[in-house]
Amino acid sequence: MTKNLRDDQPASAFKESAALVRAESLDAWLSTLLAPALARPALLGAWALALEVARLPWRLHEPLLARMRAEWWREALLALHAQTRQEASVAARHGKHETLPPALQLLAGSLAGTARPGGAGESPMGPMAGNGPRHAGQVDAQALAEAIARLALLADTALADAQEAEAFARESFTPLLRALCSCLDATATRALKEEDLQQLATAFGIAFLLRRLPHPRLAMPAPLLPEQAAQPLAGKALDAYGQARRRRWPRRLLPALWPVSLHLHWLQQARQASGFPATPVPAPSQLRRQLRLSALYLRGAL
């Protein structure tokens, strides 16, 4: 995966970001492997930054520190976006971003100015392999910053009921999916209908929250959301996902969206488990996820 790194994308940052994504979300890591080569660093960096923020409440004992750290990363993200490409490239080569987390080091080049175009043509395998579309790898910094600000609320927020959790999922994961899709094709992302993206994001966000419900946050005595809200939320998520799958999604954006499918596949199985949601439900094995991804890839489906 590192062979398509630009000069302003350090290999060490790529490896550390890949390790974080693989540890925190195997679904995202596997899906990123199926993205166009030039888009993978930006997609991986966006995932790594979002997951780094999302895991803070489970790693820090002080919610204020989690909020402050997430806000610093958000400001750094927007500052990098405001730089010109030449400034970002020079800064990366001379180690001026070395204090940033690996995800932001990896994103530094693609955040500044316009991403370098891809190759003249696409791979014979189609838009999900090889060089991919022109301008692949340009992340929507504003959408990613909005997602980070929302995910940082997990540090000290208790969602009172299913309705509040559903709203949080929609408002947090819609900008995240938009940012992830922009890494693959900004034009196709802008053409998405907002209501379709919100529906898919709501399903993804609910599954994401329910997957973390059995694991208490370090500094919050109150649970993330009431256990009795889990079953109604799971039903809403699966219904929303079923409707979203009937939409026509651009094929080139699917590597950013397949983690949604894998999360909802887990939720479908977890909902039937006797201990759900109080007892952690094991995720499917990597082999089963790879088989499901292969089927989705061959069908070009969500």
Summary of the structure (lengths in Angstrom):
residues: 302
radius of gyration: 18.4
end to end distance: 23.5
largest distance: 56.1
contacts: 1062
relative contact order: 0.13
helix: 65%
strand: 0%
